[in-house]
Amino acid sequence: MKKPIQFILLTCIVSWIIAGTAVLLGLREAKGVVYLIFGAFYMLLPAFCAIILQIIHKEKPFRNLNVSFRLNWWFLVAGIVPFIYSFITLGINLLLPDISFSVTYESFISNLPAEQAELAVQQLSKFPPIVFLLMKIGQALIAAYTINAIFALGEELGWRGYLLKSLQNRKLLPVSLIIGTVWGLWHFPLILIGHNYPEHPVAGVGMMIVFCTLLTPVMIYIVIKSKSVITAGIFHGANNAISGITILYIKGGNDLTNGVTGIAGFIALLLVNLTFYLYDKYVTKENIFTKVIGE
C-alpha cells in the first residue's frame, strides 16, 4: 500500500494547499473566467503528482498509466454513458416531490450570478426549447471528446491511472470505494466555496464523496475493457459537459435532490452500475466486477 498512500497524501496535500491559498486570495468571490481557469488547473494536479512520484521512484513519466490511443468500441461507450444517465436523472427528478418540468430554465438561471443570469435569459430566449436542447447535446458531445477530455485526463491519469494501477491485485468494488472516496474528498475545498452545492456546501462534501464513489465502478470497468485510461478522460469530460442538462428543464427541489450530483443522480448511477454488473455477469460472463483487477 506504499504507493497508493504516497499518491493520496501528496495529491490531497498539494491540492488543498493550492486551493486554500487561492481562497485566501479571493477565489470565493471570483467568477467566470478566473474560476474556470483555476478549476482547469486544479484538475491537472493529480496527473502532476503521479508524474512526480514516478520520477521519485525512478520510473519513466507516463509509463504504466495505461495510456493507449488504440481505439475500440469502449471509447464510444465512454462518451455516451454520461448522456444516458443524465437523461435518466432528469426523469427521476420529475418523480420527486415538489419538482416539475419547465422550459423556462429556472433552476439553471437561479444558480448564476445576476449579470450572468440576465445574459443567459437573453441568449436562451433566442431559441425554441427543442433547438436549444439539440444544440446543447451537440456541443456537449464535441466537448466530451476534445477540450473537456483533455483537462479531465489531468485527473484521470491520477485516479484511474496511477492510483488504479497501484491498487491492482484487489477486487473492483473495494478499489472503487477507495478511489471514489478519495476523489470525492479531494474536491472538498471547491465544494465548501459553493461548487456543485452552493445551497448546502457542508453537506455537499459528503454528497460529492457519494457521487464520485457511484461513478467509479463504471469508469474502472470501461478503462479495463478499453485497456486505456483515455476512456476515463472521455467519460469524465462527457459528464462535465452534459450534466447541466439534468437541472435545465426542472423547477423546484434543491442542489441535494437535483441533477447528477443530487439524490436523483445517485439513483440513476445505481441503475447504471447494476446494468453494467448484469452485463458483465450474464452477457460477457467475464465477472470483472468480482475478479481481482489485473488478473
GULO-48042 format. One record per residue (C-alpha): residue number from 1; residue in three letters; z, y, x. Coordinates in steps of 0.05 Angstrom, whole numbers, plus 32768, in hexadecimal, padded with zeros to 4 digits. Example, Ala and Ser with C-alpha at 12.3 -4.5 7.8 and 13.67 -1.06 7.14 Angstrom:
2
SITE   nr  rest     w     v     u
SITE    1   Ala  809C  7FA6  80F6
SITE    2   Ser  808F  7FEB  8111
REM end
This chain:
295
SITE   nr  rest     w     v     u
SITE    1   Met  8000  8000  8000
SITE    2   Lys  7FFF  802E  803D
SITE    3   Lys  7FBA  804D  8031
SITE    4   Pro  7FC3  8058  7FE6
SITE    5   Ile  8006  807B  7FF0
SITE    6   Gln  7FEA  80A6  8028
SITE    7   Phe  7FAF  80BB  7FFD
SITE    8   Ile  7FD9  80C9  7FBF
SITE    9   Leu  800C  80F3  7FE6
SITE   10   Leu  7FD8  8119  800F
SITE   11   Thr  7FAB  8129  7FD3
SITE   12   Cys  7FE4  813E  7FA5
SITE   13   Ile  8009  8167  7FD9
SITE   14   Val  7FCB  818B  7FF3
SITE   15   Ser  7FB0  8197  7FAD
SITE   16   Trp  7FF2  81B0  7F90
SITE   17   Ile  7FFF  81DF  7FCA
SITE   18   Ile  7FB9  81FD  7FC2
SITE   19   Ala  7FC1  8201  7F76
SITE   20   Gly  8006  8220  7F7C
SITE   21   Thr  7FED  8254  7FAD
SITE   22   Ala  7FB3  8264  7F7E
SITE   23   Val  7FE3  826D  7F44
SITE   24   Leu  800E  829D  7F6D
SITE   25   Leu  7FCF  82C4  7F7D
SITE   26   Gly  7FBE  82CC  7F34
SITE   27   Leu  7F98  828D  7F1F
SITE   28   Arg  7FBE  828B  7EDD
SITE   29   Glu  7F9E  82CC  7EC9
SITE   30   Ala  7F5A  82BC  7EE7
SITE   31   Lys  7F22  82B1  7EB6
SITE   32   Gly  7ED9  829D  7EB7
SITE   33   Val  7EB7  8295  7EFA
SITE   34   Val  7EF5  829B  7F25
SITE   35   Tyr  7F17  8262  7F00
SITE   36   Leu  7ED8  8238  7F01
SITE   37   Ile  7ED0  8240  7F4C
SITE   38   Phe  7F19  822C  7F58
SITE   39   Gly  7F12  81F0  7F29
SITE   40   Ala  7ED3  81D9  7F4D
SITE   41   Phe  7EF7  81E0  7F90
SITE   42   Tyr  7F34  81BA  7F76
SITE   43   Met  7F07  8180  7F61
SITE   44   Leu  7EEF  8178  7FA9
SITE   45   Leu  7F35  816F  7FC6
SITE   46   Pro  7F3C  8124  7FBB
SITE   47   Ala  7EFC  8118  7FE2
SITE   48   Phe  7F13  8145  801A
SITE   49   Cys  7F55  811F  801E
SITE   50   Ala  7F32  80DC  801E
SITE   51   Ile  7F06  80F2  8058
SITE   52   Ile  7F42  810D  807E
SITE   53   Leu  7F64  80C9  8078
SITE   54   Gln  7F26  80A5  808E
SITE   55   Ile  7F23  80D0  80CD
SITE   56   Ile  7F6E  80C4  80DA
SITE   57   His  7F63  8079  80D3
SITE   58   Lys  7F25  807D  8101
SITE   59   Glu  7EF6  806A  80C9
SITE   60   Lys  7EB1  8088  80BF
SITE   61   Pro  7EB3  80BF  8089
SITE   62   Phe  7E96  80A9  8046
SITE   63   Arg  7E95  8061  805F
SITE   64   Asn  7EB2  802D  802F
SITE   65   Leu  7EB6  805F  7FF6
SITE   66   Asn  7E82  8037  7FCF
SITE   67   Val  7E4D  806E  7FD2
SITE   68   Ser  7E0B  8050  7FBD
SITE   69   Phe  7DCD  8070  7F9F
SITE   70   Arg  7DAD  802E  7F8D
SITE   71   Leu  7D9E  803A  7F44
SITE   72   Asn  7DAD  8008  7F0D
SITE   73   Trp  7DBA  800A  7EC2
SITE   74   Trp  7E03  801B  7ECC
SITE   75   Phe  7DEF  8060  7EE5
SITE   76   Leu  7DD4  806C  7E9F
SITE   77   Val  7E11  804D  7E7D
SITE   78   Ala  7E3E  807B  7EA6
SITE   79   Gly  7E1C  80B9  7E89
SITE   80   Ile  7E17  80A0  7E41
SITE   81   Val  7E5D  8084  7E34
SITE   82   Pro  7E80  80C8  7E35
SITE   83   Phe  7E4F  80E1  7E00
SITE   84   Ile  7E5F  80A5  7DD5
SITE   85   Tyr  7EAB  80AC  7DD8
SITE   86   Ser  7EA6  80F7  7DCF
SITE   87   Phe  7E83  80EF  7D8C
SITE   88   Ile  7EB3  80B7  7D79
SITE   89   Thr  7EEB  80E8  7D89
SITE   90   Leu  7ECC  811C  7D5B
SITE   91   Gly  7ECA  80E9  7D22
SITE   92   Ile  7F12  80D4  7D2E
SITE   93   Asn  7F28  811D  7D30
SITE   94   Leu  7F0D  8127  7CEA
SITE   95   Leu  7F39  80EE  7CD0
SITE   96   Leu  7F79  8110  7CE8
SITE   97   Pro  7FA3  813B  7CB8
SITE   98   Asp  7F92  8185  7CB1
SITE   99   Ile  7F52  8180  7CD9
SITE  100   Ser  7F0E  818C  7CBA
SITE  101   Phe  7EC5  8192  7CCF
SITE  102   Ser  7EAB  81D8  7CDE
SITE  103   Val  7E6B  81F6  7CF9
SITE  104   Thr  7E8C  8239  7D07
SITE  105   Tyr  7EA6  8220  7D4B
SITE  106   Glu  7EED  823A  7D3B
SITE  107   Ser  7F13  820A  7D69
SITE  108   Phe  7EE4  8217  7DA3
SITE  109   Ile  7EE4  8263  7D9C
SITE  110   Ser  7F30  8267  7D92
SITE  111   Asn  7F3B  824B  7DD8
SITE  112   Leu  7F12  8281  7DF9
SITE  113   Pro  7F2A  82C5  7E12
SITE  114   Ala  7F1A  82FE  7DE1
SITE  115   Glu  7EDE  8319  7E07
SITE  116   Gln  7EC0  82D3  7E11
SITE  117   Ala  7ECD  82C1  7DC8
SITE  118   Glu  7EA6  82FD  7DB0
SITE  119   Leu  7E6C  82EC  7DDE
SITE  120   Ala  7E6E  82A3  7DC8
SITE  121   Val  7E6A  82B7  7D7E
SITE  122   Gln  7E2C  82E1  7D8D
SITE  123   Gln  7E0B  82A8  7DB4
SITE  124   Leu  7E1D  8271  7D83
SITE  125   Ser  7E04  8298  7D47
SITE  126   Lys  7DBD  8299  7D64
SITE  127   Phe  7DB2  824F  7D57
SITE  128   Pro  7DB8  8221  7D1B
SITE  129   Pro  7DF1  81EE  7D25
SITE  130   Ile  7DC2  81B3  7D2F
SITE  131   Val  7D98  81D8  7D62
SITE  132   Phe  7DD6  81ED  7D88
SITE  133   Leu  7DF0  81A5  7D87
SITE  134   Leu  7DAF  818A  7DA4
SITE  135   Met  7DAF  81C1  7DD9
SITE  136   Lys  7DF7  81B0  7DEB
SITE  137   Ile  7DE7  8166  7DF2
SITE  138   Gly  7DA9  8175  7E1D
SITE  139   Gln  7DCF  81A4  7E4B
SITE  140   Ala  7E09  8173  7E51
SITE  141   Leu  7DDB  813A  7E64
SITE  142   Ile  7DBA  8163  7E9B
SITE  143   Ala  7DFE  817B  7EB5
SITE  144   Ala  7E1A  8135  7EB4
SITE  145   Tyr  7DE6  811D  7EE6
SITE  146   Thr  7DE3  815C  7F11
SITE  147   Ile  7E16  8193  7F1E
SITE  148   Asn  7E50  8172  7EF8
SITE  149   Ala  7E46  8130  7F1B
SITE  150   Ile  7E45  8151  7F60
SITE  151   Phe  7E88  8173  7F56
SITE  152   Ala  7EA7  8138  7F30
SITE  153   Leu  7E94  810D  7F6B
SITE  154   Gly  7EC5  8136  7F94
SITE  155   Glu  7EFC  8117  7F6B
SITE  156   Glu  7EDB  80D3  7F64
SITE  157   Leu  7ED3  80C7  7FAF
SITE  158   Gly  7F1E  80CB  7FB0
SITE  159   Trp  7F34  80A9  7F6F
SITE  160   Arg  7EFF  8074  7F63
SITE  161   Gly  7EE8  8073  7FAC
SITE  162   Tyr  7F1F  8074  7FE0
SITE  163   Leu  7F5B  8065  7FB3
SITE  164   Leu  7F37  802E  7F8D
SITE  165   Lys  7F20  800E  7FCE
SITE  166   Ser  7F67  8010  7FEA
SITE  167   Leu  7F83  7FF0  7FAB
SITE  168   Gln  7F55  7FB4  7FAD
SITE  169   Asn  7F71  7F6E  7FA6
SITE  170   Arg  7F95  7F84  7F67
SITE  171   Lys  7F80  7F7C  7F1E
SITE  172   Leu  7F58  7FB2  7EFB
SITE  173   Leu  7F8B  7FC8  7EC7
SITE  174   Pro  7FC6  7FD2  7EF7
SITE  175   Val  7F98  7FF8  7F27
SITE  176   Ser  7F80  8022  7EEC
SITE  177   Leu  7FC8  8033  7EDB
SITE  178   Ile  7FD6  804A  7F22
SITE  179   Ile  7F96  8072  7F2A
SITE  180   Gly  7F98  808F  7EE4
SITE  181   Thr  7FE0  80A6  7EEA
SITE  182   Val  7FD6  80C7  7F2E
SITE  183   Trp  7F94  80E6  7F18
SITE  184   Gly  7FB5  8103  7EDA
SITE  185   Leu  7FF2  811C  7EFF
SITE  186   Trp  7FC5  813C  7F34
SITE  187   His  7FAD  816C  7EFD
SITE  188   Phe  7FF2  8186  7EEC
SITE  189   Pro  7FEE  81CC  7F0C
SITE  190   Leu  7FAF  81DB  7EE4
SITE  191   Ile  7FCC  81BE  7EA4
SITE  192   Leu  800B  81EA  7EAB
SITE  193   Ile  7FE1  8229  7EAD
SITE  194   Gly  7FBA  8215  7E6E
SITE  195   His  7F81  81E7  7E82
SITE  196   Asn  7F70  81B7  7E49
SITE  197   Tyr  7FB2  81C3  7E25
SITE  198   Pro  7FBB  820E  7E20
SITE  199   Glu  7FE9  8208  7DE3
SITE  200   His  8015  81D1  7E01
SITE  201   Pro  8012  81D5  7E4E
SITE  202   Val  8052  81AD  7E5B
SITE  203   Ala  8042  8175  7E2A
SITE  204   Gly  7FFB  8179  7E44
SITE  205   Val  8010  815E  7E88
SITE  206   Gly  8024  811C  7E67
SITE  207   Met  7FE6  811D  7E3A
SITE  208   Met  7FB9  8125  7E77
SITE  209   Ile  7FD8  80E9  7E98
SITE  210   Val  7FCB  80BF  7E5A
SITE  211   Phe  7F84  80D9  7E55
SITE  212   Cys  7F74  80C9  7E9E
SITE  213   Thr  7F94  8085  7E99
SITE  214   Leu  7F6A  8074  7E5C
SITE  215   Leu  7F2A  808B  7E7F
SITE  216   Thr  7F35  8064  7EBF
SITE  217   Pro  7F2A  801A  7EAA
SITE  218   Val  7EE4  8028  7E90
SITE  219   Met  7ED3  8054  7ECC
SITE  220   Ile  7EEA  801E  7EFD
SITE  221   Tyr  7EC4  7FE9  7ED6
SITE  222   Ile  7E83  8012  7EDA
SITE  223   Val  7E8E  801E  7F25
SITE  224   Ile  7E96  7FD4  7F30
SITE  225   Lys  7E59  7FC2  7F07
SITE  226   Ser  7E2D  7FF8  7F26
SITE  227   Lys  7E48  7FEC  7F6C
SITE  228   Ser  7E4B  8037  7F76
SITE  229   Val  7E80  806E  7F6F
SITE  230   Ile  7E46  809C  7F5D
SITE  231   Thr  7E4A  8082  7F16
SITE  232   Ala  7E92  8099  7F12
SITE  233   Gly  7E79  80DF  7F24
SITE  234   Ile  7E44  80DB  7EEE
SITE  235   Phe  7E77  80C2  7EBB
SITE  236   His  7EA9  80F8  7ECE
SITE  237   Gly  7E72  812D  7ECD
SITE  238   Ala  7E5A  8116  7E89
SITE  239   Asn  7EA1  8118  7E6D
SITE  240   Asn  7EAA  8160  7E85
SITE  241   Ala  7E66  8174  7E6A
SITE  242   Ile  7E6B  8158  7E23
SITE  243   Ser  7EB6  8156  7E14
SITE  244   Gly  7EB3  819C  7DF6
SITE  245   Ile  7E89  8181  7DBC
SITE  246   Thr  7EC8  815E  7DA2
SITE  247   Ile  7EE9  81A0  7D8E
SITE  248   Leu  7EAA  81C7  7D7F
SITE  249   Tyr  7EA2  81AF  7D37
SITE  250   Ile  7EEA  81AB  7D1F
SITE  251   Lys  7F1F  81DB  7D07
SITE  252   Gly  7F69  81CE  7D03
SITE  253   Gly  7F95  81A3  7D2E
SITE  254   Asn  7FA8  81B7  7D75
SITE  255   Asp  7F9C  81A5  7DBD
SITE  256   Leu  7FC9  8167  7DB8
SITE  257   Thr  7FA0  814A  7D7F
SITE  258   Asn  7F5A  8164  7D8A
SITE  259   Gly  7F23  8150  7DBA
SITE  260   Val  7F1D  8119  7DEF
SITE  261   Thr  7F5E  8130  7E10
SITE  262   Gly  7F84  812D  7DCE
SITE  263   Ile  7F9C  80F4  7DA2
SITE  264   Ala  7F57  80EC  7D83
SITE  265   Gly  7F39  80E2  7DC7
SITE  266   Phe  7F6E  80B0  7DDB
SITE  267   Ile  7F5D  8085  7D9F
SITE  268   Ala  7F13  808A  7DB0
SITE  269   Leu  7F20  8076  7DF8
SITE  270   Leu  7F4A  803A  7DE2
SITE  271   Leu  7F0F  8023  7DB8
SITE  272   Val  7EDF  802C  7DF3
SITE  273   Asn  7F0D  8005  7E22
SITE  274   Leu  7F13  7FCE  7DEF
SITE  275   Thr  7EC7  7FCB  7DE8
SITE  276   Phe  7EBD  7FC6  7E33
SITE  277   Tyr  7EF4  7F90  7E37
SITE  278   Leu  7ED3  7F67  7E00
SITE  279   Tyr  7E8E  7F70  7E21
SITE  280   Asp  7EAB  7F5A  7E64
SITE  281   Lys  7ECF  7F1E  7E47
SITE  282   Tyr  7E9E  7F03  7E13
SITE  283   Val  7E59  7F1E  7E25
SITE  284   Thr  7E55  7F1F  7E71
SITE  285   Lys  7E91  7EEF  7E78
SITE  286   Glu  7EA0  7F0E  7EBC
SITE  287   Asn  7EE8  7F1E  7EAA
SITE  288   Ile  7EE9  7F5B  7ED8
SITE  289   Phe  7F22  7F78  7EAF
SITE  290   Thr  7F50  7F3E  7EC0
SITE  291   Lys  7F37  7F2C  7F06
SITE  292   Val  7F4F  7F47  7F48
SITE  293   Ile  7F23  7F82  7F5F
SITE  294   Gly  7EF9  7F6F  7F9B
SITE  295   Glu  7EF6  7F24  7F8C
REM end
